[in-house]
């Protein structure tokens, strides 16, 4: 099957060997996505703003692969402070309230930058 990839142009894509998202057939996997723009953290100290930015980034990657948020069947949210679950959940709900994919929220020790509070992965299945 043909692989379609979404690349962001970030220098670490070639170093680490990954892409933002990949579509093979009807399945799309979106890599762990954080609130980084041009090497800077967006929404420092604000889990709600970071989550919104991340989900907008995921939405853009899906569009590049001829899909949308309505095709998402799973999200995984990695958070550095589970006590911020309501902020993160509120933003997630704004994007997925009607779609209702299965979701996990897992507290982790840290992310690649200490100012990052959230990282989200997504899986989508596109009906042909």
C-alpha positions in Angstrom: 0.0 0.0 0.0 1.0 3.6 -0.7 2.3 5.6 2.3 1.4 9.3 2.5 3.4 11.4 5.0 3.0 14.8 6.6 6.3 16.4 7.4 6.7 19.6 9.4 10.2 20.5 8.3 11.4 20.4 11.9 15.1 19.5 12.0 14.6 16.6 14.4 12.4 14.7 11.9 15.5 13.6 10.0 17.6 13.1 13.1 15.0 11.0 14.9 13.4 9.5 11.7 9.8 10.3 12.0 7.0 12.3 10.5 4.0 14.2 11.9 1.4 11.8 10.4 1.3 8.9 8.1 -1.6 7.4 6.1 -1.5 3.8 4.9 -4.8 2.8 3.2 -7.7 3.9 5.4 -5.6 4.3 8.6 -3.8 7.4 9.8 -1.5 7.6 12.7 -0.5 11.0 14.1 2.7 11.2 16.1 2.9 12.7 19.5 2.2 16.4 19.0 3.2 19.2 21.3 2.6 22.9 21.5 5.7 23.9 19.6 5.8 26.6 16.9 9.0 27.7 15.2 11.0 26.2 18.1 9.1 28.0 20.8 6.5 26.6 23.3 3.0 28.0 22.7 0.9 28.7 25.8 3.7 28.4 28.5 2.0 27.5 31.8 -1.4 27.0 30.2 -2.5 23.4 29.6 -5.8 24.5 28.0 -4.0 26.7 25.4 -1.4 24.0 24.7 -4.1 21.4 24.2 -6.1 23.6 21.7 -2.9 24.4 19.7 -2.0 20.7 19.6 -5.5 19.6 18.4 -5.4 22.4 15.7 -2.1 21.0 14.6 -3.5 17.5 14.5 -6.5 18.7 12.5 -4.2 20.3 9.9 -2.2 17.1 9.5 -5.4 15.1 9.0 -6.5 17.6 6.3 -3.3 17.1 4.5 -4.1 13.4 4.3 -7.7 14.0 3.1 -9.2 13.3 6.5 -10.8 15.3 9.4 -11.2 15.2 13.1 -14.5 13.2 12.5 -12.3 10.3 11.4 -10.4 10.1 14.7 -11.1 6.9 16.7 -8.5 7.3 19.4 -6.5 10.0 21.2 -3.8 9.5 23.8 -2.9 12.5 26.0 0.4 12.5 27.9 0.3 15.2 30.6 3.0 16.3 33.0 0.4 17.3 35.7 -2.8 15.2 36.0 -4.3 17.8 38.3 -4.8 19.9 35.1 -7.1 17.2 33.6 -10.1 19.5 33.5 -8.3 22.2 31.4 -7.0 19.6 29.0 -10.3 17.7 29.0 -12.3 20.9 28.3 -10.1 21.7 25.2 -10.3 18.1 24.0 -14.1 18.2 24.4 -14.3 21.4 22.3 -12.9 19.4 19.4 -14.3 16.0 20.1 -17.6 16.4 22.0 -19.7 15.0 19.2 -17.1 12.6 17.7 -16.3 10.9 21.0 -13.2 8.9 20.1 -11.8 6.6 22.8 -9.2 8.5 24.8 -6.6 8.0 27.4 -4.9 10.6 29.6 -1.6 9.5 31.1 0.6 11.4 33.5 4.2 11.3 32.6 7.4 12.5 34.4 8.2 15.0 31.7 8.2 15.9 28.0 11.1 17.0 25.7 10.9 20.7 27.0 10.0 21.4 30.6 7.5 24.1 29.5 5.5 21.5 27.6 2.5 20.3 29.6 0.7 18.1 27.0 1.5 15.7 24.1 -1.2 14.1 22.1 -1.3 11.2 19.6 -4.2 10.4 17.4 -5.4 7.5 15.3 -8.0 8.0 12.5 -9.7 5.6 10.1 -11.1 7.1 6.9 -14.2 5.5 5.5 -14.0 5.3 1.7 
